[in-house]
Amino acid sequence: MGQYTQEGGITCWHRLCPLAEGIGYAGQLIILYSCMCYIIILAWALFYLIFSFSSQLPWASCDNSWNTVWIICYFSIWKGVKSTGKVCKNSTSFNVLKKESYLLVVYFTATFPYVMLLVLLIRGLTLPGALQGVVFYLYPEPARLSDPQVWLEAGAQILFSYSVSVGTLTVLASYNKYNNNCYRDSLWLCLLNSCTSFVAGFAVFSVLGFMAQEQGVPIAQVAESGPGLAFIAYPQAVAMMPFPQFWAVCFFIMIILLGLDTQFILVEVIMTSVMDLFPMILRRAGRRESFLLLLCLTCILGQFIMVTEGGMYVFQLFDYYACNGACVLFLSVFESLAMGWIFGAERMFDIIEDMTKSRPNYMLMLCWKYLTPLVTLTNDVEVPK
């Protein structure tokens, strides 16, 4: 959609299916909430990283280091995504929009975490008790398949991990050349994303297995989900290792770089979508930087409540109900129905063939029209509220 229209997350729907333009607005709202939540995670990680250099790992107090993260985010993307061929249309003519950015920052934050992940993986697998953690990670529980909450969590995690339904990939693809093989890119995205998550599981659960053995408790008692895994369980396990400061630094550098890369993209998606919505206003000299500053300040003001003593509860409400879960699944239902039935799956197949010179597998058409809306809608209906 983005590569074909060369438009942002809102205006692409206006071109393809004006009736479903609300999907674009809903996706940008979810991304805005995600920006507010994700930067809090980065602030925690930065706080932990600073104290990882102390002689003892305290993990006990708080500080206002979150504002530093927003400054990094602003100056990393204030010039936009580098593009030499994105065509934008105004009221009189077509203009080539050339954007410059610090792409080296994004390249570094996207690739260096793999180095840290490899280091932590090797260290984790060499710890005593690692096998116990790996077995716990891989051993299935068939009885959980009847729990609709499991399917909701799994579906929402896939949508969030792949950045689909909310318009992130649409915006990024709008900077591609028209003849870019987006079909191939999609397959590589799925493969690399899932393989990375699978390998990361070994790095995490091998360390949790070590922690369980050291404490003499079942691993189920030390394995947590959500923020508790990254900021409670894993740091406690690291503190039990020899040279804990080194491993803590490696872990939190990885968390920060992964989070920064995601944060850059989330903010850039909002910027691009709004700029494509109001091109005559925001594409003037200096307007992008001013709007980005306004966006960052707005998010900071909205985050004050999340850094209070009770802010964790507000954060979890935003994270589960505004950025993830049923709202993303619900959005994917309408997106699939709009593209599969209103715009037409056959038309989309013709567009992909025109761009990539190859026709996609017919299974994708079945997914767009039947499988995806059916599965996601079923999850929304069955999960108890």
Secondary structure, DSSP 8 states (H G I E B T S, - for coil): -HHHH---TTHHHHHH-GGGHHHHHHHHHHHHHHHHHHHHHHHHHHHHHHHTTSSS--------THHHHHHHHHHHHTT---EEEEEEE-SS-EEEEEE---HHHHHHHHHHHHHHHHHHHHHHHTSTTHHHHHHHHH---GGGGG-HHHHHHHHHHHHHHHT-SSSHHHHHHTTS-TT--HHHHHHHHHHHHHHHHHHHHHHHHHHHHHHHHHHTS-GGGT---THHIIIIIHHHHHHTSSSHHHHHHHHHHHHHHHHHHHHHHHHHHHHHHHHHHSHHHHTSTTHHHHHHHHHHHHHHHHHGGGGSTTHHHHHHHIIIIISSTHHHHHHHHHHHHIIIIIIIHHHHHHHHHHHHSS---HHHHHIIIIIHHHHHHHHHHHS--
